Amino acid sequence: MGTYRELQEALEQQLQQLAQLPELKGPNLQRLIDKLRTNRFNLVVLGAFKRGKSTLINALLGESVLPTAIVPLTSVVTIIGYGDKLDIQVHFQNGQTKGIAKNELVDFITEKGNPKNQKGVREVEIFYPSEYLKDGVRIIDTPGVGSVYSHNTDVAYNYLPQVDAAVFVVTVDPPLSAAEQEFLQDIREFVHKIFFVLNKIDYVEAAERQEALDFTSQVLAANLASCPVSIFPISAKQALDSKTNGHPEYLETSRLTEFEEHLRQFLYKEKGRVLLISCLSGALKTLTDSTLGLKVERQAGALSLQELEDRIARFELELQGLDKEREMSLLLLDGRFKGVMAQTDADLDGFRKETTARLRREVEAAFQQKSHAALDLRKEMENYLFGALRDVFTTWRLQEIEKLSQGLTETHRDFSDRINSILERLTQLTARIFDFSLRGFAVEEAFPELKHFWFRFKEDPVGLEILQMTVTSLLPRALTKGLLLKKLLENVTELVDKHSGRLRYDFHQRLQEIARDFRQTWIAKIEDTTQSIRQALERARAQKQSSAQAATARAGQLDQSLNAILKAEEQLLALKQRIEAATR
C-alpha cells in the first residue's frame, strides 16, 4: 500500500506546514489532519466456524495474534487496529476496560474461556504494528456464522452496518453450508465489496482444488444473483508458517500475495482516494477562505475609518439578503426530505397491500398442492412462506434503496449547488465591496452511500405448531387442514405488516440522519466563510487605531502571507493531480 501511504504522508506534511501559518491557525486544518490520521476502514472477516478466519488474519498480520482453536469463538467482536506495539484492551458491557496479555485472549473470546460471554465482554481491541493497519484499516474478526451457538451468529449479523468491505472465507472441504448461503443472501446488499477466499487449498490436490473452486463459484454466483465471482484460493496456514518460521517458499505456494495485492489496490482506489481528495479539497477551501480574509483586511486597511465603516455596513446589509436565501434553501431542504419520507411511506404501503394479497393467493395455492403428499405440512408451509417473504422483501428493499439513492443524489447535488452559489455570491460581493479580485474554488462534493440502511429478515414462528398439537387429535383431517390454512393466511398478513413496520422505522431513522448531516455541512460552510470575513474586518478596524508605521508593517505581512498561501495552493493542486493520476 506504498502509493497510498506516500500520498497520505505528503498531504499530511503539507497540512502541517499550512497549520504553522499564523493566518491559518484554527480548528479547520487540525480537523483535516485528524481525519487523515484517524481514518477508519472496517475490513470485516466473515465466514462459518472453522473456515480459518483467525488464521487468515494472523497471516495478514504476520504473527499469531489471534487464538486458533477447535472450539468456537464466543459472541465477541475483535477489532485489530494499528499501534506501535502489541496492546490488548478488553471492553466490558458495564463500561470498564482491562488490559490483558496475548495468552489471556482465549479467556475472553472463546467459548471455552468465556462460555456464552458470561464475562460480559462488549468487544476486544487489539493494537498491533502491522503494515496493513498503518493506513487506517481495522481488521475485524466476527464469530462464525452457523455456529452451534446462535448468539454468535447474531453478533455477526448485527455488525454488518459497520462494514466497509468484507472478506468471506470458505474452504475446499466442506463446501458452502446452508447457513453460509443464507448469510450471503442477507449481506449482499449491505456490504459494498466482498472478497471471497477459498482457504485450505493445501488440503487437496490440484484437480480437486479446481473442482472445489468451480463449484464454489457457481454457488456464490447463484446466491449473489450476479455474474461469476472472483475467488482467491489460498492457504492461510502456509502463509502464516512462511511469515513466522522463515519459509519464503511457503508464501508463494500459499498464494496469499495475490490476494494481498488485490486488497491493497482496492483499499486505495475505493477508500484511500476518497479520503485524500476530501481532505485536500477541504484544505483548498480553507486556503480560499483565508485568502479572502487576508485580501479583505489588506484592502480595508487602506481605507479611511469612515469609508471602512460604510463598506462594513454595506456588507452586512447585503449579507442579510444571503442569510434569508440560506434559510429559504434550508426550508426547501426540509420540505424535500419530508416529501422523500412521505413517498417512501406511500411506496411501502402499496408494497404491503400488494404483497399481502399476492402472498395469500400463492400460499393458499401452495397449501392445496402440498396438502396431498406432504409428510409435515406445517413445516413445509412455514419454509415456503419464509422463503417467499425473504425474496419479496429483499427485492423490494433493494429497489427502494436504488430509488432513494437516485432521488437523494439529485437533492444533494441541487442543494450543494444552491449553497455553493450563495458562497460564490458572498465571496464575490465581498470582493466587489472592497475592490479586489478573487479566484473561486468549488469543493468536490460526494453524496454519502446508502449502504447502511439495515434490515434483517427475521423468521418469527408463525404459531402453527401449537394449533396443530391441539387440534390434530380432536378433529377430522379435513377440518384440521382448514384451520391450518386459516391460521397460515392470518400469519401472512401479520408477518408482512411486522416486517413492513421494521422497514419503515429503518428508512425513517436513516433519512433523518442524512437530512441532519446535509444541514450541518452546508450551514458550517457558510458560517466559516462569513466568520473569516468578519474577523478580517475586525482586524482592519484595529489597524485604524495603530500607528502609520504599524499599519505599513502589517500590510507587508499580509502581502507576504498571501504569497505563501498562493504557493501552498499550487502545491496542493499539484498533489491533487498526483492523487488522481494514481487511480487511473
FENDANOR-V132040 format. One record per backbone hydrogen bond with DSSP energy under -1.0 kcal/mol. NH is the residue of the N-H (numbers start at 1). CO is the residue of the C=O. E is the energy in kcal/mol with one decimal. If there is no record, write none. Layout:
# FENDANOR-V132040
NH CO E
NH CO E
This chain:
# FENDANOR-V132040
5 1 -2.2
6 2 -2.8
7 3 -2.2
8 4 -3.0
9 5 -2.9
10 6 -2.2
11 7 -2.4
12 8 -2.6
13 9 -2.4
14 10 -1.9
15 11 -2.6
16 12 -2.5
17 13 -2.1
18 14 -2.4
19 15 -2.2
21 18 -1.5
24 21 -1.8
25 22 -1.1
31 27 -2.4
32 28 -1.7
33 29 -2.4
34 30 -2.6
35 31 -2.4
36 32 -2.3
37 33 -2.3
38 34 -2.9
41 136 -2.2
43 138 -2.6
44 165 -2.4
45 140 -3.0
46 167 -3.0
51 48 -1.2
56 52 -2.2
57 53 -2.3
58 54 -2.4
59 55 -2.3
60 56 -2.3
61 57 -2.3
62 58 -2.2
63 58 -1.4
65 63 -2.1
74 109 -1.4
76 74 -2.3
78 141 -2.3
79 124 -3.1
80 139 -2.8
81 126 -2.9
87 127 -2.0
89 125 -3.1
90 98 -3.2
91 123 -2.8
92 96 -3.1
93 120 -3.1
95 92 -1.8
98 90 -2.2
100 88 -2.0
104 101 -1.6
105 102 -1.6
107 104 -1.6
108 105 -2.3
109 105 -2.2
111 72 -2.7
114 110 -2.6
117 114 -2.1
118 115 -1.3
120 117 -1.7
122 91 -2.8
123 91 -1.7
124 77 -2.2
125 89 -3.1
126 79 -3.6
127 87 -3.2
128 81 -2.5
130 128 -2.0
136 133 -1.4
138 41 -2.9
139 80 -1.9
140 43 -2.3
141 78 -2.7
142 45 -1.3
145 47 -2.2
147 144 -1.1
152 149 -1.2
153 149 -1.0
154 150 -1.9
155 151 -1.6
156 152 -1.9
157 153 -2.2
158 154 -2.6
159 155 -1.2
160 157 -1.7
162 159 -1.8
163 160 -2.2
164 42 -2.1
165 42 -1.8
166 193 -2.7
167 44 -2.6
168 195 -3.3
169 46 -2.7
170 197 -3.0
172 199 -1.4
181 177 -2.2
182 178 -2.3
183 179 -2.2
184 180 -2.4
185 181 -1.8
186 182 -1.6
187 183 -2.3
188 184 -1.4
190 187 -1.6
191 187 -1.9
195 166 -3.4
197 168 -2.5
198 232 -1.9
199 170 -3.5
201 234 -1.8
203 200 -1.7
204 201 -1.1
209 205 -2.5
210 206 -2.2
211 207 -2.0
212 208 -2.5
213 209 -2.3
214 210 -2.6
215 211 -2.4
216 212 -2.6
217 213 -2.2
218 214 -2.1
219 215 -2.3
220 216 -2.7
221 217 -2.5
222 218 -2.0
223 219 -2.2
224 220 -2.4
226 221 -1.6
232 196 -3.0
234 198 -2.5
235 254 -1.6
239 235 -2.2
240 236 -2.5
241 237 -2.5
242 238 -2.3
243 239 -2.1
244 240 -2.2
245 241 -2.4
250 247 -1.5
252 248 -1.1
253 249 -1.6
254 250 -1.9
260 256 -2.7
261 257 -2.4
262 258 -1.8
263 259 -2.4
264 260 -2.4
265 261 -2.3
266 262 -2.0
267 263 -2.6
268 264 -1.9
269 265 -2.7
270 266 -2.8
272 267 -2.9
273 268 -3.0
275 271 -2.0
276 272 -2.8
277 273 -2.8
278 274 -2.1
279 275 -2.6
280 276 -2.7
281 277 -2.8
282 278 -2.0
283 279 -2.0
284 280 -2.3
285 281 -2.3
286 282 -2.0
287 283 -2.3
288 284 -2.4
289 285 -2.5
290 286 -2.5
291 287 -3.1
292 288 -2.4
293 289 -2.5
294 290 -2.8
295 291 -2.6
296 292 -2.5
297 293 -2.5
298 294 -2.7
299 295 -2.6
300 296 -3.0
301 297 -2.2
303 300 -1.5
308 304 -2.8
309 305 -2.5
310 306 -2.2
311 307 -2.2
312 308 -2.4
313 309 -2.3
314 310 -2.0
315 311 -2.6
316 312 -2.6
317 313 -2.0
318 314 -2.3
319 315 -2.2
320 316 -1.4
322 318 -1.5
323 319 -2.6
324 320 -2.0
325 321 -1.9
326 322 -2.5
327 323 -2.6
328 324 -2.4
329 325 -2.3
330 326 -2.3
331 327 -2.2
332 328 -2.4
333 329 -2.1
334 330 -2.5
335 331 -2.4
336 332 -2.5
337 333 -2.4
338 334 -2.3
339 335 -2.1
340 336 -2.1
341 337 -2.6
342 338 -2.5
343 339 -2.5
344 340 -2.4
345 341 -2.6
346 342 -2.3
347 343 -2.8
348 344 -2.6
349 345 -2.6
350 346 -2.4
351 347 -2.5
352 348 -3.0
353 349 -2.5
354 350 -2.5
355 351 -2.9
356 352 -2.5
357 353 -2.1
358 354 -2.4
359 355 -3.1
360 356 -2.0
361 357 -1.7
362 358 -2.6
363 359 -3.3
364 360 -2.1
365 361 -2.2
366 362 -2.6
367 363 -2.6
368 364 -2.3
369 365 -1.9
370 366 -2.7
371 367 -2.2
374 370 -2.6
380 376 -2.5
381 377 -2.5
382 378 -2.2
383 379 -2.4
384 380 -2.2
385 381 -2.8
386 382 -2.8
387 383 -2.2
388 384 -2.4
389 385 -2.8
390 386 -2.7
391 387 -2.2
392 388 -2.3
393 389 -2.6
394 390 -2.4
395 391 -2.3
396 392 -2.2
397 393 -2.5
398 394 -2.1
399 395 -2.1
400 396 -2.7
401 397 -2.4
402 398 -2.1
403 399 -2.2
404 400 -3.0
405 401 -3.1
406 402 -2.1
407 403 -2.1
408 404 -3.4
409 405 -2.3
410 406 -1.8
411 407 -2.1
412 408 -3.3
413 409 -2.5
414 410 -2.7
415 411 -2.8
416 412 -2.1
417 413 -2.2
418 414 -1.9
419 415 -2.6
420 416 -2.9
421 417 -2.1
422 418 -2.1
423 419 -2.7
424 420 -2.6
425 421 -2.4
426 422 -2.5
427 423 -2.6
428 424 -2.5
429 425 -2.7
430 426 -1.7
431 427 -2.3
432 428 -2.4
433 429 -2.7
434 430 -2.1
436 431 -2.0
453 450 -1.5
460 458 -1.8
468 464 -2.8
469 465 -2.4
470 466 -2.0
471 467 -1.8
472 468 -2.1
474 471 -1.1
475 471 -2.1
480 476 -2.4
481 477 -2.6
482 478 -1.7
483 479 -2.2
484 480 -2.4
485 481 -2.4
486 482 -2.3
487 483 -2.6
488 484 -2.5
489 485 -2.5
490 486 -1.9
491 487 -1.9
492 488 -1.5
493 489 -1.5
494 490 -2.1
495 491 -2.9
496 492 -2.3
497 493 -2.3
498 494 -2.4
499 495 -2.5
500 496 -2.1
501 497 -2.1
502 498 -1.8
503 499 -2.2
504 500 -2.6
505 501 -2.2
506 502 -2.1
507 503 -2.6
508 504 -2.4
509 505 -2.4
510 506 -2.1
511 507 -2.5
512 508 -2.3
513 509 -1.7
514 510 -2.4
515 511 -2.5
516 512 -2.2
517 513 -2.4
518 514 -2.5
519 515 -2.2
520 516 -2.5
521 517 -2.4
522 518 -2.2
523 519 -2.7
524 520 -2.0
525 521 -1.7
526 522 -1.7
527 523 -2.6
528 524 -2.6
529 525 -1.5
530 526 -2.6
531 527 -2.6
532 528 -2.0
533 529 -1.9
534 530 -2.4
535 531 -2.5
536 532 -1.7
537 533 -2.1
538 534 -2.1
539 535 -2.0
540 536 -2.1
541 537 -2.2
542 538 -2.2
543 539 -1.7
544 540 -1.2
545 542 -1.3
546 543 -2.0
551 547 -2.3
552 548 -2.3
553 549 -2.2
554 550 -2.4
555 551 -2.2
556 552 -1.9
557 553 -2.0
558 554 -2.4
559 555 -2.1
560 556 -2.1
561 557 -2.7
562 558 -2.7
563 559 -1.9
564 560 -2.1
565 561 -2.6
566 562 -2.1
567 563 -2.1
568 564 -2.2
569 565 -2.6
570 566 -1.9
571 567 -2.0
572 568 -2.3
573 569 -2.4
574 570 -2.0
575 571 -2.3
576 572 -2.3
577 573 -1.6
578 574 -1.6
579 575 -2.4
580 576 -2.4
581 577 -2.3
582 578 -1.7
584 581 -1.2
